[in-house]
Amino acid sequence: MNIGVIFAGGVGSRMKSKGKPKQFLEVNGKPIIVHTIDIFQKSEAIDAVVVVILDSWINEMNKLVDKFQLTKVKVVVKGGSTGQLSIYNGLNAAKSISTSEKDIVLIHDGVRPLINEKVLLDNIESVKNYGSAVTTAPAKETFLLVSKNHEVETVVDRNKSFIAKAPQSFYLNDILSVHNDALSKGIEDSIDSSTLMGSYGKKLSIVDGPYENIKITTPDDFFMFKALYDSKENAQIFGI
């Protein structure tokens, strides 16, 4: 099985939306998280989806699953107190529906809706070939590594600089094993799955993704997504 683990357990404080988490803000009549799940729903390569959501919004999420006929969503579970713990909850839910030792999980942000079918297929193929897949985009600007005193320590070669995005994909048993070990050692707030796997010396392979594969975190991100979505819709309507 290829299982999408879509986590959206945060409250989105930087979005400054009143009373509604960012993943439930609507664009063209659909919440952002539904736009995201839709890509997994429509992909023939995806067999099932697990959604990790705020505990108090599980009922609302279940209603959206029914309303938008998201039939691949098999489990909706509550998030944890950190992103790592939310992913862990999702991985355990994926394990509960897993059918093989070689099942693959594509771990994805619920507020990162600007991916496509090719990204999903490339992730799955990379895991089969190399054991991992980190969706990336090449850096457009130069990165600097600086000291605590704000002095430049290293100017990173832009040709070797990539921005880690999502999905980040692995064999389910591999990533779950690392999570279990990390939690046994008190590690609960790793920034993302690739960082956690890398800290255990696991080899990481990258796949190309669209640069516009943004994580909707701030109002600027929201309006950028809306503009890009409207642009794609207009392109279809006018045959551009």
Salt bridges, closest charged atoms under 4 A:
ASP38 OD2 - LYS30 NZ 2.69
ASP38 OD2 - LYS42 NZ 3.99
ASP109 OD2 - ARG112 NE 2.87
ASP122 OD2 - LYS118 NZ 2.62
ASP181 OD2 - LYS185 NZ 2.93
ASP230 OD2 - LYS226 NZ 3.14
